[in-house]
Amino acid sequence: MINQPDQESSRPRVKVTVAELVKFNASALLRDRAMKDQAFKDQVDNAVNIYSKVNPGKPLPTEVLDIDFLKAKSDPNQWGQKEFGKRIGRKSSAIHRMLTPVEDGGNAGFEVIDLLLIAAELQVPIAFLLHPTREQIDSNSILIFEEFNEPLEVTANQWLGWVNGLTALPGGDATLQAFNSLSMSTAHMAGWIKDKKEPPKAKATDALNIDDTQRIVEGALTASAPIMDAFRTSTYRDSEKQSAELGNITDVLSDDHQIAVNRARLIQGLLFHVREALVITSDQNRPDLVEALLTITAVIQDDILQLALAIDKDIPIPSMPFTKDVLIEQLRLITIFLSHLELAEIEYEGFQQRVPREVRLPQRIRKKERKLPPLKEKYDEDEFEDDE
């Protein structure tokens, strides 16, 4: 990835491609998982003790987890390209091309299914694979995508908001995008032949017809679409509206299917209102900014409340404050921290004194002797002597 800033600009200007972002993020995630597995095997016992100290009153990890089983299961090799490729159904040569930088012979593009497979196996939203690097976000670099037509220049934060569906690209209309995202016209054409339905075709020369008008109208009125609610409650354009009066829709639902359908409607509505809130916060010249923020906050709270009532029984949701997987991930993060602490203490004696006492390693760490690598060829042993 070309990451050299333009010295003529006060803000870094970085040429990037979509494929480079995906490769960078996927490779970083795989390397993270391998490092966490290594750290987990070495430091989990210390991590359990530290977790218990800093989370008093919570269930002890040893009460809900089989630590010995997890240690045995933590294998860094499972995050290598070959093993990862097997799990997503891709040959090692294919996954190598996916993750290798373009300049080193990697592919210049991705199939959508490959993005979905990678995201699903790594348990991240697919949008995460499109995130800018941390350095680019921290400096809010100007990202230059020459593959767009015309070439796109966008700040890292704008790109981050857009790929997550919250904001529009420069020159776009964030309000329009939010309403467009509620379209539920994605249905088959009714057609005149019984039991035969055709998907809508991207064809602009057909005359206006009742099949299309019916499809679009039904998309706006279907039970799973929140578009009419959005028109009624939105504060995008109506600055006089002080509050949103939403009825408790779940009171009138009669069966589990209707509740599941309503949940789809509520999820889309919540996303719409979060997008709306982001636009409102950007409009610093809005005279009723505070009132609008209070209004949209109340709407979002109501969305969340109704989601809690509209339980989809087809998808069990844990009622615990945390799941075992989340607890394991917390322990993995602690073990990474402890491994870093150990490595830093080896290089910089006294480093451990800089961190709170309750998270220090219990034993004094001594500088380790360096070990020779496996002898594949003759080495000069003097190269590996300590500098001390």
C-alpha positions in Angstrom: 0.0 0.0 0.0 1.4 3.4 -1.0 1.5 5.4 2.2 3.8 8.3 1.5 2.2 11.6 2.4 2.2 14.5 0.0 4.6 17.0 1.5 2.7 19.9 0.0 -0.3 19.2 2.1 -0.7 19.6 5.8 -2.8 16.4 5.8 -1.3 13.1 4.4 -2.6 12.2 0.9 -2.5 8.4 0.4 -3.2 6.4 -2.8 -5.1 3.3 -1.9 -7.2 0.6 -3.6 -10.1 -1.3 -2.2 -8.2 -4.6 -2.6 -5.2 -3.2 -0.6 -7.5 -2.3 2.3 -9.0 -5.8 2.3 -5.6 -7.5 2.2 -4.2 -5.2 4.9 -7.1 -5.7 7.3 -7.5 -9.5 6.7 -3.8 -10.1 7.2 -3.7 -8.0 10.4 -6.6 -9.9 11.8 -5.0 -13.3 11.0 -1.8 -12.2 12.5 -3.6 -10.9 15.6 -5.3 -14.2 16.1 -2.0 -16.1 15.8 -0.3 -13.8 18.3 -3.2 -14.1 20.7 -3.1 -17.8 20.6 0.6 -17.8 21.4 0.1 -15.3 24.3 -2.9 -17.3 25.6 -0.9 -20.5 26.0 1.8 -18.6 27.9 -0.1 -16.2 30.0 -3.7 -17.4 30.5 -3.1 -18.3 34.2 -1.9 -14.9 35.0 -4.7 -13.4 32.9 -7.3 -15.2 34.9 -5.9 -13.8 38.2 -5.8 -10.3 36.8 -9.3 -10.5 35.3 -10.6 -11.6 38.7 -8.9 -8.7 40.5 -10.2 -6.0 38.1 -13.7 -7.4 37.8 -14.8 -8.1 41.3 -18.3 -9.5 41.6 -18.3 -11.0 38.1 -18.2 -14.8 37.6 -14.7 -16.1 37.7 -13.3 -17.3 34.3 -12.6 -20.7 35.8 -16.2 -21.1 36.8 -17.5 -20.8 33.2 -14.5 -21.8 31.1 -12.4 -25.0 30.7 -9.1 -23.2 30.8 -7.0 -26.3 30.1 -9.1 -27.2 27.1 -8.8 -23.6 25.7 -5.0 -23.7 26.2 -4.8 -27.0 24.3 -7.1 -25.6 21.6 -5.0 -22.4 21.1 -2.9 -23.2 18.1 -1.3 -20.3 16.2 -0.9 -22.4 13.1 -4.7 -22.4 12.6 -4.4 -18.8 11.5 -1.8 -19.5 8.8 -2.8 -18.9 5.2 -3.1 -22.6 4.4 -5.2 -23.6 7.3 -7.4 -20.5 7.0 -7.9 -21.2 3.3 -9.1 -24.7 4.1 -11.7 -23.4 6.5 -13.2 -21.0 3.9 -12.9 -23.6 1.1 -10.1 -22.0 -0.8 -6.9 -23.6 -2.0 -3.6 -22.3 -0.5 -2.6 -20.7 -3.8 -5.9 -18.8 -3.9 -5.7 -17.6 -0.4 -2.1 -16.6 -0.9 -3.1 -14.4 -3.9 -5.9 -12.9 -1.8 -3.7 -11.8 1.1 -0.4 -11.0 -0.8 0.1 -7.3 -1.8 -0.6 -6.6 -5.4 3.0 -5.4 -6.0 4.2 -8.8 -4.7 2.0 -10.8 -7.1 -1.3 -10.8 -5.2 -4.7 -10.4 -7.0 -5.9 -6.9 -7.7 -9.6 -7.6 -6.9 -11.9 -9.8 -4.9 -15.0 -11.8 -5.6 -17.8 -10.7 -3.3 -18.2 -14.3 -2.0 -14.5 -14.3 -0.9 -15.1 -11.1 1.2 -18.1 -12.8 2.8 -16.2 -16.0 3.6 -13.3 -14.1 5.1 -15.5 -11.9 7.2 -17.6 -14.8 8.4 -14.7 -16.9 9.4 -13.0 -14.0 11.2 -16.3 -12.9 12.8 -16.1 -9.3 11.8 -18.7 -7.2 9.8 -17.8 -7.3 6.1 -17.4 -3.5 6.3 -14.4 -4.0 8.6 -12.4 -5.4 5.7 -12.8 -2.0 4.0 -11.6 0.1 7.0 -8.6 2.4 6.5 -5.5 1.7 8.5 -5.3 3.1 12.1 -2.6 5.5 11.0 -4.9 6.8 8.2 -7.8 7.2 10.6 -5.6 8.9 13.3 -4.3 11.5 10.9 -7.7 11.6 8.9 -5.6 11.2 5.8 -7.0 12.0 2.4 -7.5 8.7 0.6 -7.2 8.7 -3.1 -9.0 5.9 -5.0 -7.9 6.1 -8.6 -10.0 3.1 -9.5 -13.2 5.1 -9.1 -14.6 6.9 -12.1 -13.9 9.8 -11.5 -11.0 9.3 -9.0 -12.3 9.7 -5.5 -10.7 11.8 -2.8 -12.2 11.2 0.6 -10.9 11.6 4.2 -10.4 8.4 6.2 -13.2 9.3 8.6 -15.6 10.0 5.7 -14.7 6.7 4.1 -15.1 4.9 7.5 -18.6 6.3 7.9 -19.6 5.5 4.3 -18.5 1.8 4.3 -20.4 1.3 7.5 -23.6 2.8 6.0 -23.7 5.9 8.2 -22.7 8.8 5.9 -22.5 9.7 2.3 -19.4 10.2 0.2 -18.3 13.8 -0.6 -20.8 15.3 -3.0 -23.5 12.8 -2.0 -26.6 13.5 0.0 -26.5 11.8 3.4 -30.3 12.3 3.9 -31.1 10.8 0.5 -28.8 7.9 1.1 -30.5 7.2 4.5 -33.9 7.1 2.9 -32.7 5.0 -0.1 -31.3 2.4 2.4 -34.9 1.8 3.5 -36.0 0.6 0.0 -37.8 -2.7 0.1 -38.6 -2.9 -3.6 -36.2 -5.7 -3.8 -38.9 -8.3 -4.8 -39.8 -10.4 -7.8 -42.1 -9.0 -10.5 -45.6 -10.3 -10.0 -46.1 -11.2 -13.7 -49.3 -12.5 -15.4 -48.3 -16.1 -15.5 -49.4 -18.0 -12.4 -46.5 -19.2 -10.1 -44.0 -17.6 -12.4 -42.0 -14.7 -11.0 -39.2 -12.9 -12.7 -36.5 -10.8 -10.9 -36.5 -7.1 -11.8 -34.1 -6.5 -14.6 -31.8 -3.5 -14.8 -33.4 -2.2 -18.0 -34.4 1.4 -18.6 -36.2 1.1 -21.9 -39.4 -0.7 -20.6 -42.6 1.3 -20.3 -44.0 2.1 -16.9 -46.2 -0.9 -15.9 -48.3 -2.1 -13.0 -45.9 -4.8 -12.1 -43.2 -2.3 -11.3 -45.5 0.2 -9.6 -47.0 -2.6 -7.4 -43.6 -3.8 -6.5 -42.3 -0.4 -5.4 -45.5 0.6 -3.5 -45.6 -2.7 -1.7 -42.0 -2.2 -0.8 -42.9 1.0 1.0 -45.9 -0.5 2.8 -44.7 -4.0 3.7 -44.7 -4.9 7.4 -40.9 -5.2 7.4 -40.2 -1.7 5.9 -39.9 1.3 8.2 -39.9 3.9 5.4 -43.3 5.5 6.3 -42.2 5.7 9.9 -39.0 7.4 8.8 -41.0 10.0 6.8 -43.2 10.6 9.7 -40.6 10.9 12.5 -37.5 12.2 10.7 -36.0 15.4 11.9 -33.8 15.8 8.8 -36.0 18.3 7.2 -38.6 19.2 9.8 -36.8 21.3 12.4 -40.1 22.2 14.1 -40.7 18.6 15.2 -39.8 18.4 18.9 -40.6 14.7 19.6 -41.5 11.5 17.8 -44.6 9.7 18.8 -44.1 6.1 18.1 -46.7 3.6 19.0 -45.8 0.3 20.7 -46.1 -1.8 17.6 -45.3 -5.0 19.5 -48.6 -4.7 21.4 -50.6 -5.6 18.3 -48.5 -8.5 17.1 -50.2 -11.8 17.2 -47.6 -14.5 16.6 -43.9 -15.2 16.5 -43.7 -14.7 12.7 -45.1 -11.1 12.9 -42.7 -10.3 15.7 -39.8 -11.5 13.6 -41.0 -9.4 10.6 -41.3 -6.4 12.9 -37.8 -6.9 14.2 -36.5 -6.6 10.7 -38.4 -3.3 10.4 -37.1 -2.1 13.8 -33.4 -2.9 12.9 -33.7 -0.9 9.7 -35.3 1.9 11.6 -32.6 1.9 14.2 -29.9 2.1 11.5 -31.8 4.9 9.8 -32.0 6.9 13.0 -28.3 6.4 13.8 -27.5 7.7 10.3 -29.8 10.6 10.9 -28.1 11.4 14.2 -24.7 11.5 12.6 -26.0 14.0 10.0 -27.6 16.2 12.7 -24.3 16.3 14.7 -22.5 17.6 11.6 -25.0 20.5 11.1 -23.4 22.9 13.6 -25.3 25.8 12.1 -28.7 24.3 12.8 -30.5 26.6 15.2 -32.4 23.8 17.0 -29.3 21.5 17.2 -29.7 20.7 20.9 -33.5 20.0 20.5 -32.9 17.9 17.4 -30.2 15.8 19.2 -32.5 15.2 22.2 -35.3 14.2 19.8 -33.2 11.7 17.8 -31.8 10.3 21.0 -35.3 9.6 22.3 -36.2 8.0 19.0 -33.1 5.7 19.1 -33.9 4.8 22.7 -37.4 3.8 21.6 -36.0 1.8 18.7 -33.8 -0.2 21.2 -36.7 -0.6 23.6 -39.0 -2.0 20.9 -36.2 -4.3 19.7 -36.0 -5.7 23.2 -39.7 -6.5 23.0 -39.7 -7.9 19.5 -37.7 -11.1 20.2 -37.0 -13.3 17.2 -37.3 -16.8 18.7 -35.6 -18.3 15.7 -32.3 -16.7 16.8 -31.7 -17.3 20.5 -29.9 -14.4 22.1 -27.9 -15.0 25.3 -29.4 -13.3 28.4 -26.0 -13.3 30.2 -24.2 -9.9 30.4 -21.4 -11.6 28.4 -21.0 -14.8 26.5 -18.2 -17.3 26.9 -16.7 -16.2 23.6 -16.5 -12.6 24.8 -14.9 -13.7 28.1 -12.3 -15.7 26.2 -11.5 -12.7 24.0 -11.1 -10.6 27.1 -8.6 -13.1 28.5 -6.8 -13.2 25.1 -6.4 -9.4 25.2 -5.0 -9.6 28.7 -2.6 -12.3 27.7 -1.3 -10.2 24.8 -0.8 -7.3 27.3 1.1 -9.6 29.7 3.2 -11.0 26.8 4.1 -7.4 25.8 4.9 -6.6 29.4 7.2 -9.6 29.6 9.0 -8.8 26.4 9.3 -5.1 27.3 10.7 -6.0 30.7 13.3 -8.2 29.0 14.5 -5.3 26.8 13.9 -2.4 29.3 14.4 -3.5 32.9 12.0 -1.7 35.2 9.3 -1.3 32.5 6.8 -3.3 34.7 6.9 -0.5 37.4 5.1 1.8 34.9 1.9 -0.2 35.0 -0.7 -0.6 37.9 0.4 -3.1 40.5 -2.7 -5.3 40.0 -1.8 -6.1 36.4 1.9 -6.7 36.9 3.4 -10.2 36.4 3.9 -11.9 39.7 7.5 -13.0 39.1 10.5 -10.9 38.5 11.5 -11.2 34.8 15.2 -11.7 34.1 16.9 -11.0 30.8 16.9 -14.2 28.8 19.7 -15.8 27.0 19.3 -15.6 23.2 19.0 -19.0 21.6 20.7 -19.9 18.3 18.3 -20.6 15.4 18.1 -24.1 13.9 21.3 -24.8 12.0 20.3 -24.8 8.4 23.8 -23.4 7.5 26.9 -22.5 9.4 26.4 -19.4 11.6 29.0 -17.2 13.3 28.1 -17.6 17.0 29.6 -14.2 17.8 26.6 -12.7 16.0 24.2 -13.9 18.7 26.1 -12.8 21.8 24.5 -10.2 24.0 25.7 -6.7 23.6 26.2 -6.4 27.4 
